[in-house]
Amino acid sequence: MTTPESDRPGFVLPLLLLAGFRTLIDDLHAELAKQGHPDLRPLHGFVLQAVGLDGTTASELGQRLGVSKQAAGKTVDRLVVLGYLERADDPADARRKLVRMTERGVDGLRRSAVVFDALRERWAATLGEERVSAMEDDLRAIAQPNFFRLDVPGWFGT
């Protein structure tokens, strides 16, 4: 079913894009919960990506996420309690503390990647591979070159 052009006001496009994003993220987290990660939230994925495999400091994490050091620290505290992150001494500088992913954090990210692949396959089965590929190509054509940014939490005003 197609919608006539006259029924396509500009404000609907970002809402539909957000709804598609929300659908993917909600489906991801439902599956992660089934796979042993019921406490992971959408924000946590950005944090784990920003921490990376090498770890980072709370200040650097805040910069990467576009939030204050205090906001980053609060999220780190929560992820430490949940077992996804740990704090450790920086071997290169004894004055600094590093935030690093635990095995549980790495597992959560690894599972997320697999689930995202399955969700994309589900969309392709529903819409057709050509349409999903075309949608990805179209979004790449209009998105900024550095579309994979981790500062979404700060951009959303967290």
N, C-alpha and C positions, 0 to 999 in steps of 0.2 A: 504494500500500500504506500503510495507516495503522497506527499503533502503538497498542495498548490503553492507556488512561489509567494502568493499574497499572504499565506499563513506561516511565513518563515521570518518573523522579526529577528533582528540581530542579536538580541539578548538570549535567544533560545540556544544558539550555537554553543556558547561557553557552558550553559547548563547541561546540554547533552554531552559535551566532552567530559564534564565533571561527573555526570551520571555514569558514563562508560568507565571512567577511572574508578569511581566508587564501587561499581559492580565488580570489576577485576580485583580490587583490593579486598572487598568483603568476601568474595569467593576464595581468594588466597588465604585469608586469615581463618576462614571456616575449615579449610583443608589443613592448614598448619596446626590448628587446634586438635584435629583428629590424629595428626602425626606426632603429638607430644609437645606442642608449643602453644598451649592455650593462652598464655600471658602476653605473647607478642602483639603489639599494636602497630598501626601504620607508621607512627612517628619512629618507632624502634628500628624499622628497616632503614630509614635515613640515617639514624645514629650509627647503626652497625656498619653501614657502607662508609660513613665518614670516619669511623675509627680505623677501618681497614685492617689488613692482615699484619701490618707493622706496628699498629697502635699509634697513639697521639696523646697530647696533653689536653687537659680540660679547656685551656685557653684556645688552643688550635682547633679543638672540636667545636667550640662556640663560634669561631670564625667560619669554619667550614659549613656549619648549619645556619649561619646568619642570626644567631641568638647570643645572648650574654653568656659570659663564663658561668654565672650563677645558674642560669636556666639549663645550660649544658650539664653542669654539675648535678643538678637535681635529677635530670634524666639518667645520668650515669649512676647515681646512687640507686635509683629504682632498678636499673638493669644489672647492677652488681647483686642486689638482693635476689633478683630472679635467676641469677647464675649465667647471664649472657656476657657480662663484662667483668673485668677485674682491674684493680689498681696495682701497679708494681713500680719499683724503683727503676729509673732510667739508667741503664748501664753506662751511657755516655755522659751523664750529668747527675751526680748524686743529689743535687738540689731539686731535681724535677721528678714528678710522678707521671708515669705513663698510664693511660687507659688502654687496655687490650681486650680483645675478644677471647672468651673461653672456648673450649671445644663445643659447648652448647650454643654459643653465638655463631660459630662457624657452621654448625649443623643447621641452625635456623636459616642462615643465608643460603646455604647449599640447597636445602629443601625448597626455599622460596623460588630459586631459579628453576628447579624442576617443575614446580607447580605452575609457575608463569608459562612455561612451555606447554603444559597440558591445557591451561586456560586459553592460550592462543589457538591451540588445536581445536578446542571446543568452539571458539568463535568462528574458526575457518569451517568447521562442520556445519555450523548454523548459517553463516553468511556466504560461504564459498571462499576458497583460498585466494582467488583472484581479487575479490572485494577487500579482504583483510589486507592483502599485500598492497593494493592500491591505496587503501586508507593510510597504511604506514608510510608509503611513498609520499602521499599528499601532505601528511603531517610533517614529514621531514623537510619537504619543500618550503613550508611556511614557518617552521620552528627555527629558533636561533641555532647556529652551528653547535654551540655547547649546550644542547638541550638537556643533557644529563647533568643536572645541578643538584647538589645536596642541600642548598640553602632554602629549600621549600618551607621548612618549619618557621624560619625567620620571615620569609616572604609572606606567609599566611598570618604572621603577627603573633606567633607563639611567645 
